[in-house]
Amino acid sequence: MDGNTVIIYLACLIVLFIIGRVFYVPLKHILKLLLNTVLGGFLIYIVNIIGSSYNFHIGLNYVTAIFTGLLGVPRGRCFNNY
């Protein structure tokens, strides 16, 4: 390998590292929102199963699942990390 090839490989690695660092934080937030949305949809589904005997229903669609994912799932005081 000549010197130019080594310099090109190092430059490509540095560019990939910089691109990875730039997109890491937004990707982490997107994945957290996606996980919260899935958990929110699952919680609404469980509430609908339990609430059917009490004539209680929450519409389960993309909007309510994303809304629950954005706001988070409500928790009691015993689940807070203090």
PEKAZI-V659951 format. One record per residue. N is the residue number from 0. RES is the residue in one letter. PSI is psi in degrees with one decimal (NA if undefined). Layout:
n=[N,N]
res=[RES,RES]
psi=[PSI,PSI]
This chain:
n=[0,1,2,3,4,5,6,7,8,9,10,11,12,13,14,15,16,17,18,19,20,21,22,23,24,25,26,27,28,29,30,31,32,33,34,35,36,37,38,39,40,41,42,43,44,45,46,47,48,49,50,51,52,53,54,55,56,57,58,59,60,61,62,63,64,65,66,67,68,69,70,71,72,73,74,75,76,77,78,79,80,81]
res=[M,D,G,N,T,V,I,I,Y,L,A,C,L,I,V,L,F,I,I,G,R,V,F,Y,V,P,L,K,H,I,L,K,L,L,L,N,T,V,L,G,G,F,L,I,Y,I,V,N,I,I,G,S,S,Y,N,F,H,I,G,L,N,Y,V,T,A,I,F,T,G,L,L,G,V,P,R,G,R,C,F,N,N,Y]
psi=[135.7,175.0,-34.8,-38.3,-40.7,-41.4,-40.3,-43.2,-43.9,-40.1,-41.3,-39.8,-40.7,-42.8,-43.6,-38.6,-44.0,-44.0,-41.1,-40.7,-35.7,-41.1,-2.1,-48.1,-48.8,-36.3,-36.8,-41.2,-38.6,-42.4,-36.0,-41.6,-40.3,-42.9,-43.2,-35.4,-43.2,-44.1,-37.3,-41.8,-40.0,-40.2,-41.6,-38.7,-44.5,-41.4,-38.5,-36.7,-47.2,-39.8,-12.0,-30.0,-17.9,11.4,42.8,134.2,136.8,128.9,128.2,106.4,-176.8,-38.5,-47.6,-34.2,-43.5,-39.3,-42.6,-36.2,-37.8,-44.2,-21.5,161.0,129.4,139.8,156.9,172.0,-25.2,-14.9,-3.5,145.7,93.9,NA]
